[in-house]
Amino acid sequence: MEPIDINLLQKEIDNRSNKEVYVHLETTNGAYASHFNKDSYNVGAFIRNAKVTYERGKVVGAGATYRVGLKLAIGWIYAEGVNKFEVDKNGSLLMAGHDREGRLMVALQISEKPFHY
């Protein structure tokens, strides 16, 4: 994965708008939270292969992390803390946010085909 180039990422998001796509969204602070601080809560969310059509998408932010939002007819999907992206060999747009130690904190993926891996 490469660091966010806001113009390139915006173009990839735009290329997938107004199409039926599959979304994977995941957030986690994993076991790292309570492992290092017994007062911390483990939190996470996971959705895989949600079939949606988004009207438009937007990347905002500057510097280390970005927020990516997808506007649906009846609401929004968004991921905050994204700092890397790539288009894989299947044409899926993969975005992720990693902490300073390289651990996954958030993932947002968009594909025209269901995710099988």
C-alpha positions as CSV (number, residue, x, y, z in Angstrom):
1,M,0.0,0.0,0.0
2,E,1.1,3.5,-0.7
3,P,0.6,6.7,1.3
4,I,-2.5,8.7,0.4
5,D,-2.3,10.9,-2.6
6,I,-5.6,12.7,-2.3
7,N,-6.1,13.4,-6.0
8,L,-5.3,9.8,-7.0
9,L,-7.5,8.3,-4.3
10,Q,-10.4,10.7,-5.2
11,K,-10.2,9.6,-8.8
12,E,-10.4,5.9,-7.8
13,I,-13.4,6.6,-5.6
14,D,-15.1,8.6,-8.4
15,N,-14.6,5.8,-10.8
16,R,-16.7,3.5,-8.6
17,S,-19.6,5.9,-7.9
18,N,-23.1,5.2,-9.2
19,K,-22.2,1.5,-9.6
20,E,-23.3,-1.5,-7.5
21,V,-20.3,-2.3,-5.4
22,Y,-19.3,-4.4,-2.4
23,V,-17.9,-2.7,0.6
24,H,-15.8,-4.0,3.4
25,L,-15.5,-1.8,6.5
26,E,-13.5,-2.7,9.5
27,T,-12.3,-0.9,12.6
28,T,-10.4,-2.2,15.5
29,N,-8.0,-1.3,18.2
30,G,-7.7,-5.1,18.7
31,A,-6.1,-6.7,21.7
32,Y,-3.5,-3.9,21.7
33,A,-5.7,-1.7,23.8
34,S,-6.3,-3.8,26.9
35,H,-3.0,-5.6,26.5
36,F,-1.1,-2.4,27.2
37,N,-3.7,-0.7,29.4
38,K,-6.1,-2.7,31.5
39,D,-8.5,0.2,31.7
40,S,-8.9,0.4,27.9
41,Y,-11.8,-1.2,26.0
42,N,-11.4,-3.4,23.0
43,V,-13.6,-2.0,20.2
44,G,-14.2,-2.9,16.6
45,A,-16.7,-3.1,13.8
46,F,-16.8,-5.4,10.8
47,I,-19.0,-5.6,7.7
48,R,-18.1,-7.6,4.6
49,N,-19.7,-7.6,1.2
50,A,-22.4,-5.0,1.9
51,K,-23.8,-4.4,-1.6
52,V,-24.3,-0.6,-2.1
53,T,-24.4,2.1,-4.7
54,Y,-22.9,5.4,-3.6
55,E,-23.8,8.6,-5.3
56,R,-20.5,10.3,-4.6
57,G,-17.5,9.8,-2.5
58,K,-15.1,12.3,-0.9
59,V,-11.7,12.2,0.6
60,V,-10.9,15.0,3.2
61,G,-8.0,15.7,5.4
62,A,-4.4,16.7,5.2
63,G,-1.3,15.4,6.7
64,A,-1.1,12.0,8.3
65,T,-4.7,10.7,8.1
66,Y,-7.8,11.2,6.0
67,R,-11.5,10.6,6.2
68,V,-13.3,8.8,3.3
69,G,-17.0,9.2,3.0
70,L,-19.4,7.5,0.6
71,K,-22.8,9.2,0.2
72,L,-25.7,6.7,-0.2
73,A,-29.3,7.5,-1.2
74,I,-30.3,7.1,2.5
75,G,-27.1,7.8,4.5
76,W,-23.3,7.6,4.6
77,I,-20.5,5.1,5.0
78,Y,-17.3,6.6,6.2
79,A,-13.9,5.6,7.5
80,E,-11.6,8.0,9.5
81,G,-7.9,7.5,10.0
82,V,-7.1,6.2,6.5
83,N,-3.4,6.7,5.6
84,K,-2.7,4.2,2.8
85,F,-4.3,2.8,-0.3
86,E,-3.9,0.7,-3.4
87,V,-5.8,-0.9,-6.3
88,D,-5.2,-4.6,-6.2
89,K,-4.8,-7.1,-9.1
90,N,-8.6,-7.6,-9.1
91,G,-9.3,-3.9,-9.4
92,S,-10.6,-3.5,-5.8
93,L,-9.8,-0.2,-4.1
94,L,-8.2,-1.0,-0.7
95,M,-7.8,1.7,1.9
96,A,-6.4,1.3,5.4
97,G,-5.2,3.2,8.4
98,H,-2.3,1.9,10.5
99,D,-1.0,3.2,13.8
100,R,2.6,4.1,14.4
101,E,3.5,0.5,15.0
102,G,1.9,-0.6,11.7
103,R,-1.1,-2.2,13.3
104,L,-4.4,-2.0,11.4
105,M,-6.9,0.4,12.9
106,V,-9.4,0.9,10.0
107,A,-10.0,-0.6,6.6
108,L,-12.4,0.4,3.8
109,Q,-12.5,-1.6,0.6
110,I,-14.6,-1.2,-2.5
111,S,-15.0,-3.8,-5.2
112,E,-17.3,-4.6,-8.1
113,K,-17.1,-8.3,-7.1
114,P,-17.7,-9.8,-3.7
115,F,-14.6,-10.2,-1.5
116,H,-13.6,-13.9,-1.1
117,Y,-10.3,-13.6,0.8
